[in-house]
Amino acid sequence: MKRIIILVTAVVISLTSFAQTDAGGTSARASFYSKSFNGRKTATGATYFDHLMTAASNIYKLGTRLLVVNKHTGQQVEVVVNDRMAPHMKGRVDLSRSAFLKIASLDKGIVPVKVYVLNGKTPDPDEDDNSL
């Protein structure tokens, strides 16, 4: 019971860290994976490769397709969530290096983005998908 309460609390906190916008997108910050993750297993069991268009998120379910748009430049990239992030990284989407390069240069580090769900999956705080 304690575990469920902790899990639900963590999900609710994560959900409130993303600001919903009028147009249906979610405001967040995008970062990118370190090179040290290349070749490691993701939460889905797939191997992470920095040339693939993938992302890590604590908000969206594994397998969710996202459109990530740089708020400053309008550049966009479509990614699939295949990994999770540390629980303290709220309001963040961690992109593969190649995906991040589609919206910003690596020297930017973290950029403000708007995230759109492409396949209709949305965060569900009541569903335990073992993602946290």
Buried (B, 14 or more C-beta within 10 A) or exposed (E): EEEEEEBBEBBEEBBEBBEEEEEEBBBBBBBBBEEEBBEEEBBBEBEBBBEBBBBBBBBBBBEBBBBBBBBEEEBBBBBBBBBBBEEEBBBBBBBBBBBBBBBBEEEBEEBEBBBBBEEEBEBEBEEEEEBB
